[in-house]
Amino acid sequence: MKLAAVKGITPVSTRSVDDTERELTKLIIEARGAEAAHDPGVVLAARDAAELAHENGAGLVAVVAHPDADPGVLVGMTVAADAPHGPDAAAELRAYLADAGGPDLREVTEARTTRGYPVVIAERLLIGDPLRTGPPTGCQLQAVVLEPGGRGMAVFTLHSVTGRGWLELAAVLGDLVSTVDFRVTAG
């Protein structure tokens, strides 16, 4: 699978958890401004994202930035299904995510990339308090691009702690998703 470079997405190293954390922290502070260096949540979020990405074998870890948004963290990976995708694979995945999504799930949609690949998109608003009465503690968008007739899936997860400029960040992710090409391998 191959992806194109997209304005607003800056990949970081996946050599080690520490390198990933350090680079994510630096880019988030650059995007939010120097005062963010005093926010302990930045380092914690970077560490959590780095650990999760490495535990799951992510091939892409990046900061997503837009002038009208707080930065988000993007993790991307390719996975293979046990069997080739049938013609209803996207609808089946959409139904599964809608049923299993839990109370944070806001919407599950299905679309196609410009290359015709089916993509399932799930949006979550994360609520921090157990009574689910407080404001969201973040936003998450997951896009799963399916290889028609194949076993490949490109899974992208974008997370924003603040949610400021969420639609702008989601549009940048959409630009990346539209570049997925299963016909070629990166190299």
C-alpha positions, 0 to 999 in steps of 0.5 A, a space after each residue: 500500500 502507498 500513501 501520498 504526502 499531505 499538507 498538514 500531516 507530519 510523520 514522526 519516527 517509529 524507531 522507538 517509543 521514546 523517539 516517537 514520544 519526543 517528536 510528537 511532543 515537539 510537533 504538538 508544542 510547535 503547533 499549539 505555541 510555546 505556552 503548551 510546553 508548560 502543559 503536562 497533558 502534552 507529554 502524557 498524550 504523546 507518550 500514550 500515543 507512542 506506546 499504543 502505536 508501538 504496541 500495535 505495530 503502527 507504520 505511521 505516527 504523525 501530528 495533524 495540524 491546521 491553522 484553525 485547529 489544535 493539533 491531533 495525533 494520527 496513527 495508521 497501520 495496515 492489517 490483513 483480514 483472515 479471508 478476502 473481502 466480499 462485496 458487502 465487507 464495508 456494509 458489514 464492518 459499518 454495521 459491526 462498528 455501529 453495534 459495538 461502538 459503545 456510548 462514545 460513538 456518534 456516527 458511522 458512515 460508509 464512503 468510497 475513495 477517489 480510487 473506488 476503495 470502500 472506506 468506513 468512518 467512525 466518529 467518537 466524542 470521548 467523555 471523561 466522567 463516568 456519568 457522561 454529563 461533562 464536556 467531551 475530553 476529546 474527539 476520535 475519527 477512525 477510517 478503515 479503507 478496504 482492499 476490494 477483493 483482497 485482504 488488506 485494510 488501512 486503518 487510520 485513527 485521528 485523536 484530538 484532545 481538545 476538539 478545537 477545529 475538529 472538522 478541519 483536522 478530519 478534512 486533512 485526514 480525508 485528504 490522506 485517506 483519498 491517497 490510499 493505493 493498494 495497487 502499489 507498495 511503498 518503497 
